[in-house]
């Protein structure tokens, strides 16, 4: 049996102030179990930084740096390069972390530089599909038609007007040795990908779908279910790539219509009001079907 | 007719003031404590045929605003300390290319990520000197929600009239508190609109600094072709390395603001007529100062307040005028002492003391009252 004392020994330990059902904090715990204590992390501004480091309750039992919003990849580059130059890099994993905004928007330039240089850093993007820390504003990874505070739905709009940026494709376009997409709904798969990333030298990109209770507006008990539904609908394909080649995909075991996924979330509730909304759901189904075809998910 | 009175938040008042001023373009990026400005405009602008874009970062937000302004839009961005730091190169570009724009800075504690949810007044010098190179800028420090509304309108007017970036410096207190705003009829408010130059395109010089008159910036696409560059340029807009042109061009950026200071300055005096102790306070701190002065007056201490509303260009003349009479000056600020440096320059030998609170809490009337008491007995 897992005791309270055991959890104190975890590298990402108790005492943080993440929301009930926070899928990001669940993922971080699993990631550090794989990476081990010889890990140094740079973390961009965001929920994770805010909820896990409130003095005196830091949850991190590894060296940990809060960088800025846009620069965790650059700071991690410096850490890695300095360790390498002083002959201390062996056996140490350097990671950089950010949310979807800190990764795909404001931090993209620093991340692209890190990929291009092929620094021996694992970059982890916790993708909850909006700027949740500042009050749910849209990001480059906000899904099509999601309501956010800067992509409100109403008479003029169904919410976010563009699909998610294909961020893993951008990573692959840099021909880095390893790119992977994982989900808080599939912990074994997530841990396997972290393990693999740790074993590879060079720049790695790992993007994780982490449902967000207040941002997506659902009951906390649905966090894992929603993460799984995102995969089973085809909306969030999980795969691994080496350089520009996809080497594995997680197959859909039971295909689910996107409606099952959307209807549990307040950020999509405007799509269930009328016929026009129904037509939008069809468009989202098309995004899922295209993913299924593109990645061979069935 | 009944007045149109609404209860609203400071950030909301900025958005409403911008809309009344005819703002039709907003580009921004989420940052506490200013995000409400873009949130409100993201639903409002689209309904009136305007544009609101959430950009990929702070730098791009001001870049888009400058592009929109060159295309003839009345454009706004909103941010806070770290975001303003990122925008600084663009602020210099706007100054150099004389592109009108309004920049909202809802101040929070710094440096760096600092205190995202708590107030400060620590960007006064950043507003003035944050970008590199010599330039002038206009910055305004509203002290209430109502004033945030009206000063945003004035900021748009000044930006167009003087073709300059104008920064509104509120703080987390004013940005998030709720007060009443008296919303005027549009016809009752002075609004300067974008205009075409009154000369034909072939005679148009976009930077006619020799005339000493600010030419309207012709919107792109109206037949006025001209060159825009961040390089030092002549009146045509094309880059130049001739020493006399460089001198004139640099001086123009100062002169067009400082020679028009009478038109740009705005301030309030509170019981300064017989004041022996002058409190120079601005923004949210001036609210506490007003109360503290009333408390001191009850004790028979002759205190008064000078409140700059336009903080840049700094009202040198006004402060030195009052400093000559008042022998003691108190400058309470939620920073380590920024405006006090300007006050000292103009103090004419008077005793100047700062009251500096940088703990994320407002400066209370009691604290200012205690300081007044203390210096009154010196």
Boltz contact constraints between the chains, C-beta under 6 A:
constraints:
  - contact:
      token1: [A, 45]
      token2: [B, 113]
      max_distance: 6.0
  - contact:
      token1: [A, 105]
      token2: [B, 56]
      max_distance: 6.0
  - contact:
      token1: [A, 106]
      token2: [B, 57]
      max_distance: 6.0
  - contact:
      token1: [A, 131]
      token2: [B, 30]
      max_distance: 6.0
  - contact:
      token1: [A, 134]
      token2: [B, 30]
      max_distance: 6.0
  - contact:
      token1: [A, 134]
      token2: [B, 32]
      max_distance: 6.0
  - contact:
      token1: [A, 134]
      token2: [B, 35]
      max_distance: 6.0
  - contact:
      token1: [A, 135]
      token2: [B, 35]
      max_distance: 6.0
  - contact:
      token1: [A, 137]
      token2: [B, 30]
      max_distance: 6.0
  - contact:
      token1: [A, 138]
      token2: [B, 54]
      max_distance: 6.0
  - contact:
      token1: [A, 149]
      token2: [B, 39]
      max_distance: 6.0
  - contact:
      token1: [A, 150]
      token2: [B, 38]
      max_distance: 6.0
  - contact:
      token1: [A, 150]
      token2: [B, 39]
      max_distance: 6.0
  - contact:
      token1: [A, 150]
      token2: [B, 42]
      max_distance: 6.0
  - contact:
      token1: [A, 150]
      token2: [B, 54]
      max_distance: 6.0
  - contact:
      token1: [A, 152]
      token2: [B, 43]
      max_distance: 6.0
  - contact:
      token1: [A, 156]
      token2: [B, 46]
      max_distance: 6.0
